Amino acid sequence: MFTAIHPKLPMRNKELTKRYYVDQLGFRSIGNDDFELYLMLVRDQTEIHFFKFEELDPAQNYGQVYIRVSGIGLLYRDLQERGVSIHPNGQLALKPWGQLEFSLLDPDNNLLTFGEAAAFQG
């Protein structure tokens, strides 16, 4: 029986990644924070793991995660108020497939897309 999925994304610098996700996106660190090659972060019920990849070329990184949320409009405004950069092609919009979505790029160019079914948006 499946119970959860936790994507693993590459990171070049653990402290930079941690600061972005904690200070900008509201995640918190879990697990053994002293382990330099791995990072685990959580916000609400969403957990993302990161592995150290110092040689990563961000321009060649295709890491992507789709995160389902509720209250996407509030989240979008909150991130904007915090000064979080929204992807230039990822402003909050209703997509043809029935999702309200927006996207961000983290410091390593991992694409984070946040989505909520338009029928459930409040």
PyMOL commands that set and color helices and strands:
alter all, ss='L'
color gray80, all
select helices_A, chain A and resi 14-24+58-60+72-81+118-120
alter helices_A, ss='H'
color red, helices_A
select strands_A, chain A and resi 8-11+28-30+38-43+46-52+64-68+93-94+99-105+111-117
alter strands_A, ss='S'
color yellow, strands_A
deselect
rebuild
show_as cartoon
